[in-house]
Amino acid sequence: MRAFLVPFLLLMAAPAPAAEIRITFPAVRKMMADQLFTVEGKKYVRGDKTKRCDFAYLENPQVGEWQGQLVVKAKFSGRTAFDVFGRCMGVGDAFDLTIAATPIVKRGVLVLTDVKVDTGGKDSYYIRKVRKTLGPSLEKEFGLDITGRARELLEQKDPKTGYLRELSGFDFRQVKLTKDAVILDVDFAITIR
């Protein structure tokens, strides 16, 4: 009897997630487009669309998983140049790249850590500089507001009954990746009014 009781008690002592939110990669891509790639489908990591000689942006993101990391494939375009009599004098390039990172949640926002940038063997002075600066830039600037989006989805008014749903105590416990989704283990409560 004791042999059965010990594993059972250990199982009972282990905290279990109250809920699991599964966000498929097409949904993550849409969230990225809505929240990050907001300027004509681009995410500026330096400058903006008014800076024709000094800018850098990512576009056309594709999201997936590889060896437990979130992978974003995108096209990079950038230029570091000076405007000399209407011409841009300096370096620049456009190429495909792959970003691999570990997703974590900080204050309700999905962010990236341990960002690594791969350019598929393409190399130059400018590309090396992009690889070196893009990782830290994405760690600072990349963020998907998961809590806000969950609140929007879970707190919708029930049109048939008129009841309101209120989300409280929304806490993340863990972020996991599968081959087709980001999975968030969360604790929360919904109050119906």
Phi, psi and chi 1 to 4 in degrees:
 res  aa     phi    psi   chi1   chi2   chi3   chi4
   1 MET       -  -41.3  178.3   74.4  162.2      -
   2 ARG   -63.5  -37.5  -85.6 -169.1 -171.8  166.6
   3 ALA   -59.5  -33.7      -      -      -      -
   4 PHE   -79.3  -38.0  169.7   75.6      -      -
   5 LEU   -68.6  -39.9 -169.3   57.1      -      -
   6 VAL   -61.9  -52.5  171.3      -      -      -
   7 PRO   -61.9  -35.0  -19.1   27.4      -      -
   8 PHE   -64.1  -44.0  178.4   74.3      -      -
   9 LEU   -66.5  -37.9  -70.8  174.5      -      -
  10 LEU   -63.0  -41.4  -73.4  174.0      -      -
  11 LEU   -62.0  -41.9 -105.2  166.8      -      -
  12 MET   -67.4  -30.6  -65.4  -59.4  -70.7      -
  13 ALA   -77.6  -24.5      -      -      -      -
  14 ALA   -71.8  128.2      -      -      -      -
  15 PRO   -68.5  133.8   22.4  -28.2      -      -
  16 ALA  -108.2  145.3      -      -      -      -
  17 PRO   -66.5  141.7   22.4  -29.7      -      -
  18 ALA   -72.9  -32.1      -      -      -      -
  19 ALA  -155.4  159.0      -      -      -      -
  20 GLU  -126.4  123.9 -171.5  174.4   89.5      -
  21 ILE  -102.7  121.6  -62.4  175.6      -      -
  22 ARG  -108.3  116.0 -178.2 -178.7  177.3   83.7
  23 ILE  -112.0  108.8  -52.1  169.2      -      -
  24 THR   -66.9  157.0   63.2      -      -      -
  25 PHE   -61.1  -37.2  -70.7  134.3      -      -
  26 PRO   -60.5  -35.4  -27.6   36.3      -      -
  27 ALA   -70.4  -38.8      -      -      -      -
  28 VAL   -61.9  -43.1  171.6      -      -      -
  29 ARG   -60.4  -42.5 -175.9 -179.5 -172.5  -77.3
  30 LYS   -65.4  -41.5  172.5  123.2  177.7   52.7
  31 MET   -62.0  -40.5  -68.6  170.4   94.3      -
  32 MET   -62.3  -43.4  -73.0  173.2   68.2      -
  33 ALA   -62.8  -43.7      -      -      -      -
  34 ASP   -68.6  -37.0  -67.8  -13.7      -      -
  35 GLN  -101.8  -26.6  -65.1 -179.5   29.9      -
  36 LEU  -118.9  -43.7  -59.7  172.7      -      -
  37 PHE   -92.5   64.7  -71.5   74.2      -      -
  38 THR   -97.2  -12.6   55.8      -      -      -
  39 VAL  -102.4   93.4 -178.9      -      -      -
  40 GLU    54.0   37.6  -60.4  169.4   -8.9      -
  41 GLY    78.7   16.1      -      -      -      -
  42 LYS  -118.8  150.9  -61.7  172.4 -176.9  163.5
  43 LYS  -114.3  105.5  164.2   66.7  175.1  146.3
  44 TYR   -75.8  127.7  -81.6   84.4      -      -
  45 VAL  -105.5   -8.4  -69.3      -      -      -
  46 ARG  -158.1  137.2 -168.2 -179.3   77.4 -127.6
  47 GLY    69.9 -161.1      -      -      -      -
  48 ASP  -154.1 -174.9   57.4   44.1      -      -
  49 LYS   -69.1  -13.2   70.7  178.1 -169.7  175.0
  50 THR   -83.3  -14.9   64.7      -      -      -
  51 LYS   -94.3   91.7  -50.2  -91.7 -164.5 -113.8
  52 ARG   -76.1  -16.7   65.4  179.4 -151.0   90.7
  53 CYS  -110.9   -8.3  -68.0      -      -      -
  54 ASP  -142.4   92.3 -170.9   27.1      -      -
  55 PHE  -156.9  164.3   63.7   87.5      -      -
  56 ALA  -157.0  133.0      -      -      -      -
  57 TYR  -148.7  160.8   62.2   81.3      -      -
  58 LEU  -112.3  149.4  -61.1  169.8      -      -
  59 GLU  -151.1  166.6   63.0 -176.9  -27.0      -
  60 ASN    54.3   55.4  -58.6  -36.9      -      -
  61 PRO   -71.8  140.3   29.7  -35.7      -      -
  62 GLN  -123.4  133.0  -58.9  -61.0  -42.3      -
  63 VAL  -114.4  142.1 -176.1      -      -      -
  64 GLY  -162.2 -167.1      -      -      -      -
  65 GLU  -130.5  144.6  179.4  -87.0  -13.6      -
  66 TRP  -151.6  120.9 -174.4   69.5      -      -
  67 GLN    49.6   44.6  -66.4 -173.4  -13.7      -
  68 GLY    80.2    5.8      -      -      -      -
  69 GLN  -114.4  151.2  -70.6 -162.8  -56.9      -
  70 LEU   -78.0  131.3 -175.5   67.1      -      -
  71 VAL  -118.4  129.0  174.0      -      -      -
  72 VAL  -121.5  118.8  179.4      -      -      -
  73 LYS  -100.1  132.9  -66.1 -177.9  178.6 -167.3
  74 ALA  -151.5  167.7      -      -      -      -
  75 LYS   -98.9  131.1 -179.1  174.0  176.5   84.7
  76 PHE  -104.5  136.8  173.2   89.1      -      -
  77 SER  -134.1  134.7  -63.4      -      -      -
  78 GLY  -161.2  162.2      -      -      -      -
  79 ARG  -152.5  137.7 -180.0  176.2  -80.3  171.3
  80 THR  -124.7   98.8  -58.2      -      -      -
  81 ALA  -150.4  170.3      -      -      -      -
  82 PHE  -112.9  145.5  -63.0   99.9      -      -
  83 ASP   -83.6  110.4 -172.7  -20.7      -      -
  84 VAL  -118.0  103.7  180.0      -      -      -
  85 PHE    53.3   44.8  -57.7  113.1      -      -
  86 GLY    83.9    0.9      -      -      -      -
  87 ARG  -117.3  143.3  -67.1 -173.0   54.3  172.1
  88 CYS   -86.8  118.6  -64.4      -      -      -
  89 MET  -111.6  113.9  -56.6  -64.3  -76.7      -
  90 GLY   160.3 -156.6      -      -      -      -
  91 VAL  -110.2  157.2  -64.9      -      -      -
  92 GLY  -174.9  167.0      -      -      -      -
  93 ASP  -168.8  166.9 -155.6  -14.5      -      -
  94 ALA  -138.2  132.2      -      -      -      -
  95 PHE  -161.5  162.0   48.9   87.0      -      -
  96 ASP   -84.3  144.3  -66.9  -32.5      -      -
  97 LEU  -142.3  163.7   55.3   76.4      -      -
  98 THR  -124.0  129.4  -58.6      -      -      -
  99 ILE  -110.0  125.2  -59.2  158.4      -      -
 100 ALA  -117.3  132.2      -      -      -      -
 101 ALA  -153.5  161.8      -      -      -      -
 102 THR   -95.9  121.7  -57.3      -      -      -
 103 PRO   -84.7  136.4   28.3  -30.4      -      -
 104 ILE  -136.6  166.9   62.5  170.1      -      -
 105 VAL  -113.1  126.9  176.8      -      -      -
 106 LYS  -125.2  121.3  -74.5 -173.4  179.3  176.2
 107 ARG    50.1   42.6  -65.5  178.8  -63.9  -77.4
 108 GLY    82.2    4.7      -      -      -      -
 109 VAL  -117.3  130.7  176.7      -      -      -
 110 LEU   -77.5  118.1 -174.6   71.0      -      -
 111 VAL  -123.3  170.1  -63.1      -      -      -
 112 LEU  -110.0  140.5  -58.8  177.4      -      -
 113 THR  -129.2  166.1   61.6      -      -      -
 114 ASP    51.2   47.2  -56.3  -38.8      -      -
 115 VAL   -74.0  130.3  175.9      -      -      -
 116 LYS  -124.6  138.2  -66.6  170.1 -173.4   60.8
 117 VAL  -116.8  127.9  179.2      -      -      -
 118 ASP  -121.2  133.9 -179.1   64.8      -      -
 119 THR  -109.7   21.2   54.0      -      -      -
 120 GLY    61.8   35.4      -      -      -      -
 121 GLY    88.8  -13.5      -      -      -      -
 122 LYS   -72.4  135.2 -168.3  169.0 -179.9 -179.8
 123 ASP  -146.6  142.2 -165.5   32.1      -      -
 124 SER  -166.8  173.7   70.6      -      -      -
 125 TYR   -57.9  -45.9  168.4   77.4      -      -
 126 TYR   -64.6  -43.1 -175.7   71.7      -      -
 127 ILE   -65.0  -40.1  -69.4  172.5      -      -
 128 ARG   -61.7  -40.3  -74.2 -169.8  -62.5  -85.2
 129 LYS   -65.5  -40.3 -167.0  166.2  178.9   87.7
 130 VAL   -62.6  -47.8  166.9      -      -      -
 131 ARG   -58.7  -40.7  -80.3 -164.8  -54.9 -103.1
 132 LYS   -68.1  -39.3 -177.1  178.0  178.2 -178.4
 133 THR   -94.5  -22.8   59.0      -      -      -
 134 LEU   -69.5  -39.9 -169.9   57.7      -      -
 135 GLY   -56.9  -57.4      -      -      -      -
 136 PRO   -60.8  -34.8  -24.7   33.7      -      -
 137 SER   -63.1  -44.3  172.8      -      -      -
 138 LEU   -68.7  -34.0  -72.4  174.1      -      -
 139 GLU   -62.2  -34.8  -75.9 -174.0   15.9      -
 140 LYS   -80.8  -40.1  -72.8 -178.6 -157.9  165.0
 141 GLU   -99.3  -22.3  -65.2 -178.9   23.0      -
 142 PHE   -79.5  129.6 -178.8   93.1      -      -
 143 GLY  -167.8  126.2      -      -      -      -
 144 LEU  -107.5  123.0  -66.0  176.3      -      -
 145 ASP   -76.0   86.4 -177.4    8.6      -      -
 146 ILE   -71.8  -42.7  -58.8  -62.3      -      -
 147 THR   -62.0  -45.0  -57.6      -      -      -
 148 GLY   -62.2  -42.4      -      -      -      -
 149 ARG   -67.8  -41.1 -170.1   68.3 -177.3  121.4
 150 ALA   -63.2  -40.8      -      -      -      -
 151 ARG   -60.0  -45.0 -170.6  170.3  -62.1  -77.5
 152 GLU   -58.5  -44.4  -73.2  173.4   18.2      -
 153 LEU   -73.3  -41.9  -66.5  170.5      -      -
 154 LEU   -84.7  -21.3  -64.2  172.0      -      -
 155 GLU   -98.2   13.3  -71.4 -172.1  -27.7      -
 156 GLN   -63.0  144.0  -65.6  173.6   -7.9      -
 157 LYS   -71.8  136.9 -177.8  176.8  179.5  178.2
 158 ASP   -75.8  110.8 -170.9  -22.4      -      -
 159 PRO   -65.3  -25.9   20.4  -26.7      -      -
 160 LYS   -77.9  -38.6  -67.5  178.7 -175.4  172.9
 161 THR  -106.5  -20.6   63.9      -      -      -
 162 GLY    83.6    4.4      -      -      -      -
 163 TYR   -73.2  146.2  -65.2  121.0      -      -
 164 LEU  -103.6  142.6  -66.3  175.1      -      -
 165 ARG  -110.7  130.3  -66.4 -173.9  -57.8 -101.4
 166 GLU  -120.0  126.6 -177.8  180.0  -57.1      -
 167 LEU   -91.3  134.4 -177.3   66.1      -      -
 168 SER  -143.7  160.7   61.9      -      -      -
 169 GLY    58.8   40.7      -      -      -      -
 170 PHE   -82.3  102.2 -163.3   83.5      -      -
 171 ASP  -124.8  133.7  -64.2  -44.8      -      -
 172 PHE   -85.9  139.9  -70.0   94.2      -      -
 173 ARG  -109.0  -37.7  -59.6  176.0   83.0 -169.1
 174 GLN  -162.6  149.7 -176.3  179.4   13.8      -
 175 VAL  -116.6  129.4  178.8      -      -      -
 176 LYS  -128.6  159.5  -61.5 -178.9  -77.5 -172.4
 177 LEU  -123.5  141.0  -66.0  170.5      -      -
 178 THR  -117.9 -176.1   65.3      -      -      -
 179 LYS   -67.3  -18.3  -65.6  -68.0  179.9 -163.1
 180 ASP  -131.2    5.6   62.8  -15.1      -      -
 181 ALA  -161.0  160.2      -      -      -      -
 182 VAL   -96.6  130.0  175.5      -      -      -
 183 ILE  -116.4  127.0  -62.0  176.7      -      -
 184 LEU  -112.9  121.7  -52.4  166.9      -      -
 185 ASP   -87.3  123.0  -71.7  -19.6      -      -
 186 VAL  -135.1  155.9  -64.2      -      -      -
 187 ASP  -113.5  135.2  -72.6  -37.4      -      -
 188 PHE  -162.1  167.0   66.0   90.7      -      -
 189 ALA  -130.9  145.3      -      -      -      -
 190 ILE  -118.2  126.5  -64.8  178.4      -      -
 191 THR  -104.8  130.1  -55.9      -      -      -
 192 ILE  -102.0  127.6  -61.5  174.0      -      -
 193 ARG  -118.3      -  -61.3 -175.6 -169.8  -80.0
